[in-house]
């Protein structure tokens, strides 16, 4: 799957690294291709780190690309006293801290307002920089590794935890991620931040206290989806695609939530969610759901009956019920990120498009703004 803004530095493609070549000193002591491969080997874990720091998959990929460029340009000054991995994390941390200077923290709708009612006006969408955004698992999670570490990594990209991280001051955020998620020692983090062990331990204590007050931590890694959860998801897809409210009633927790960034409006309670689907959200009838994975959770690309992409749904479950439907409506950017076509015209497998699934001319041109090319009024009543 082609990445939109993360072209790696490689031999013969100096534009990707700011025009730097071996003659400039970049990569001195290592062949260009070898250096590019060594840097690229760390891209996924660095993207996961930057995503936790920034709360946006797109900002994270931009931050990692900037990290690669800086590493490529300054590799001749890398003395090898620390590992290449530690050096790259130092660069990535500095990039993220620079990006976070003066920026507003990202959040979820429930972090900003009280629950709405079905009759609450939708209002206008807020800027993209307001929201925590979803990320495909494969962009931020290593495909192989220790199962326990993988479980912790999956839990630490959960949307609620990412939102909780944004409550921390940027340096506290970096300390907590490095210490609690990546299991770095206090001395390693102190060296990375040009700080002291005492300062790192103090920052970690403050960060833990803030997370505890928010009510969300990543201390209990989730178990892999078992047979019962798989059946629950299958029943959800069947009920949603048939728009069977009785079947959905049996699947939703009574205190389940529905949110729809970029709108502030969000709902709490099964009854209000079902009323929404039968009212403002009635246009979802006939939708197709294509499975993907996002933020360590099951997710779906939702297409309307006419084949129009409508949302990336990220699903939370607990105790045999669905507890959260999180629908992200920025389809022009999110569907390509998840490897989904911008028009449903047939069978689509997870992360890939089968032959004939993309309707000719349906893919938006690069740089298209949200809503460009949609039927007039198609967002007048946003729905999950």
Secondary structure as UniProt FT lines:
FT   TURN            11..12
FT   HELIX           14..17
FT   TURN            18..19
FT   HELIX           22..24
FT   TURN            25..29
FT   HELIX           32..40
FT   TURN            41..42
FT   HELIX           43..54
FT   HELIX           57..74
FT   HELIX           75..77
FT   HELIX           84..100
FT   TURN            101..102
FT   HELIX           109..112
FT   TURN            118..119
FT   HELIX           128..130
FT   HELIX           137..140
FT   HELIX           147..155
FT   TURN            156..157
FT   HELIX           159..165
FT   TURN            166..167
FT   HELIX           170..176
FT   HELIX           177..181
FT   HELIX           186..192
FT   TURN            193..194
FT   HELIX           197..214
FT   HELIX           227..242
FT   HELIX           245..251
FT   STRAND          252..259
FT   TURN            261..262
FT   STRAND          266..268
FT   HELIX           270..278
FT   TURN            279..281
FT   HELIX           282..284
FT   TURN            285..286
FT   STRAND          288..294
FT   TURN            295..296
FT   STRAND          297..303
FT   TURN            305..306
FT   STRAND          309..318
FT   TURN            319..320
FT   STRAND          321..328
FT   HELIX           331..337
FT   TURN            338..339
FT   STRAND          348..349
FT   TURN            350..351
FT   STRAND          352..353
FT   TURN            355..356
FT   TURN            360..361
FT   TURN            366..367
FT   TURN            370..373
FT   TURN            376..381
//
